[in-house]
Amino acid sequence: MTEPTSAAAPPRRAAEIAQLEQSVEDLYEHAPCGYLSTLPDGTVIRANATFLAMTGYRADELVAVRRFQDLLTAGGRIYHETHYAPLLRMQGTVREIAVDIVCAGGRRLPALVNSVLKRDAAGEPLLVRTTVFDATDRREYERELLRARTRAEESEARARVLAQTLQASLIPPAPPEIPGVDVGAVYRPAGRGDEVGGDFYDVFQLAGGEWAVLLGDVQGKGPRAATVTALARYTVRAAAIQSPQPSSVMGLLNAALLRQGADRFCTMVYGRVAARADGPVRVRLACGGHALPLLVDRRGQVRTVGAPGDLLGVIEGASWEDAAVELVPGDALVLYTDGISEGRRDGEFYGDGRVRALLARHCADGAQVMATALVDEVVAFQHGLPRDDMAVVVLKAPAG
Amino acid sequence: MQDVLRRNNVRVFGDPTGRPMVFAHGFGCDQHMWRAITPAFEGYRIVLFDHVGHGGSDRTAYSRAAYDTLHGYADAVLEIAEALDLRNAVFVGHSVSGMIGVLAAIAEPDRFTDLILVSPSPRYVDDDGYRGGFARAEIDELLDALDSNYLGWSSAMAPVIMGRPDRPELAEELTNSFCRTDPEIAKDFARVTFLSDNRGDLAKVASRTLVLQCAEDAIAPQEVGRYVAAQIPDSEFVLLDAVGHCPNLSAPEQTIAAMQDFLATS
């Protein structure tokens, strides 16, 4: 042991300091923590003055008559027996265990304890030394942290429910159906679905046996994107009745977005579907800033249909082109958002090539199977946690 | 089968042709708590495992619904027994695993024909005329204690052992077992354990049973151990001169001797 030095102290105090610091008795009795020695079964054999002052016990109330675990609350005692004691036996030491010590008079002292097990020459447990720190303030702070965590978990759960409810209102409540057409649709939120995404789709009936199909993507995520999504959906519903031309519907939505001063743009594919029992399914469509739909035929040949048009909600005087496509039995028209083609893994996109290859493999499947397979593969590509939300709608002319 | 063995971190050693002997750890520990006992039974085919959520088990296999009663844990034990095709085995269960063994042996008596219950309790909470040792409020206190030790239950204990390069297995034991116990699952297990009531099951046990009781046990008092032995038809009661809840750690020689005596008469 090195001699304590008091060279830094004024000479008058030096002798006094040296005397105190050389007193092992004082170092033990008045250490700035409680100090307990016990037999391996917990029986107290010695306690320092600090521990007695902390707990209000007299030495004769503890030594040889109480065990360390007897000084704990019932919950702490169970913890001691099931965790603390086995751990001490197995590793010879335990640190930073939180317990409440029941003091003289019943007051509870939140404490942090460390213990070491001393063994005899044969390796048999001989005694346990335990230091006890008053952790009253720390424990209150930890409780505060636990309460804060509980509150945070509750808020998170509420926010998730809110996001999912809002999201559910932006896509049709039931899988869409069009008489004479096999329809498949999937929406998959980003990540764990904690946030409202910007993708949307809709299928609804028009006059004269025709149906409207739309699929789009509002820039960004969250509640502000959701308000634009809602605006887009009801505007298209109104515009579809007013105007038979898909390009005009695009124009009306563009004007509505600009009028609203929406700070987000939007991409969309909009189509008008006519199915007759005796002929092909006819689709007239327009495309605004969106990936062109893919036509997958019964042999697995894949090609784009329609013509590129301008983004929606950016400039007045933007333009869109109408196109028409006929689906013969076995043909599928696939609409999808960029969450599919731009699904990313380690900087690599899922990409159009994979989209086409997958659809070709599934060309003989039903519309819902095709849509689900595409989304599942993109999710798997991103290790199960997609960064962006994705929507897919498949219209298929039933084969035969 | 491999899935079950991986799920519960099952380890099999000893004599492959010997009688199977399954050791099940209790609340708060994992299979390492048997390390002072198993060397005495190397003539048996020894099976060690961790309950899901503990030690080296696959935590992702945990679901609150599957493990919301001790029956869920007993089912897991029976799945292990099936995977290893165990018959006429000895089941050694510490603490709550005693009751898990009781439930497993009632469900499939041929699998576990001998039960060794170390510090068992069929009910921890006091009840009309029955003294389990705890009031309900005290169990809530335990759950609080677990919450308070959330921080200490991480990897904070690992560095302690690093000063023992001569005993590297200690460090492995530490980081691989206690520190990996999932705190949320531990809390569920505490709730399931300390609020369970299996008094009604004891009379249904057909297996030969040994109850090992410590003289002073704060978790399972003597009268509880005697109650278990009195209720199980074909049972023996042995009182160990030991203090605490884990005689397998604090009094391994006595524990081994009592187990050997019991098994010698089977």
Interface residues (C-beta under 8 A of the other chain):
Chain A: P40 D41 G42 R67 Q69 T73 A74 G75 G76 R77 I78 Y79 H80 E81 T82 H83 A85 P86 L87 R89 M90 Q91 T93 V94 R95 E96 I97 A98 V99 D100 R139 E142 L146
Chain B: G26 F27 G28 C29 H32 M33 R35 S95 F134 A135 E138 I139 D140 E141 L142 L143 D144 A145 L146 D147 S148 N149 Y150 L151 G152 A156 M157 V160 I161 L170 E173 L174 F178 F194 E216 D217 A218 I219 V243 G244 H245 C246 L249 S250
